[in-house]
Amino acid sequence: MNPFVLLAAAILAEVFGSSMLKVSNGFKKLFPSLGVVVGMGLAFYCLSLSLKVIPLGTAYAIWSGAGTALTALIGVVIYKEKLNLKNYLGLVLIIGGVVMMKLSVDGSH
């Protein structure tokens, strides 16, 4: 399977797991807690498979950066959290960094 598809799956699974942390109520609610465990487990599994091809630093930077940005957006859209100008600037910088890391891998082949 394409390593970037695996990396995208890892990102989505991590975002799901992180989002479930909010509703797990400190792991007191069963199904959201299971969502955290399954989401994070799948995230690390897919990430580990993507590392067969993608360099560690690049994969981790893309995974963590995209996961952070998407999780922040989930917070805004689903949980109605507020962002200020510094938050938006930080997200733009994260997304820019993720794009640069992806481009550096594409350019090296």
N, C-alpha and C positions, 0 to 999 in steps of 0.2 A: 504494500500500500504506500501511497505517496507520503513522505515524511511530513510534509506541510499540512496534509489532511489530518494526520495523527496529531500534529501540534495544535491544529484548530480544535480538534475533539478534546484535547487536554485542556485547552483554554476554556471551552464551553463547560466542561465537566467541573473545572475549578470554580468558575463563576457560579454555577448552580450550587455547588457545595458551600461556597462562601455565603451565598444568599440565604441558604437554609440555616446558617448559623444564627441569623437574625431572628428567625421564627422558632428556633429550637428551644429558646428560653433557658439557655445554659444547659443544654442536653436533658431538659426535663420533659420535653415532648417527643414521643417515640418516633413518629414518621419524619418530622423535620430532622431529627438526630440521625436517623438512618440515611436521609438524603445527604447529610454532611459526609458521612462515612463512605457511602457509595460514590458520591461525586468526587471526593478527594482521592479515593482509591483508583477510580477510573482515570482521573486526571494524571496521577503519577504513573499509572501503567502506560497510558498513551504517550506521555512525555518520554518515558524510558524507551519506548519503541522508536520515537522520532529521533532519539539521540544516536541511533545506529548510523544515521546519515548526517544530521545537522550537528555542527559543533556545539558543545555544551554551553559556552558563553552566549552564543547567538540564540540558541533554543530557549535558554532560561530567561534571557532578556526579553525576548518576544513573549514568552509564556507569562512571565510576571507582569510585564508592562501592559499587555493587552488585557490580562485578567484584572489588573488594578483599575484600568480605565472602564472596562465593561461593568465591573462590580460597582464602581461609583455611579455609573449611569443607571444601573438597576436600582440603586438607592434613591436616586432622584425620581425615576419613573414609577417604580412600584411602591417604595416606602415614603415617597413625598419628602425626601430630605432636601435641604436647601444647599446650594453651592454659591460661593461668592466669587469675585473676580480672580482671586488668587487660586481658588480651586479650579476654575476654568482654565487658567493659564497653565497650571500644573498638568491637567489632563491633556492639553494641547502639546505640551512638551513631552509627555509620556508617549502619546500617539506618534509624534514626530520621531522620537527615538526608536520606537518599534518599527516604523517604516524604514528608517535608516539601517537598522540591523537586518531587516529582510532584504533590502537592496544590496547590502554588502555580501550576503550569501549568494544572491542571484548573480551578482557581478563576478564572483570568484570561480564560477563554473565555465 
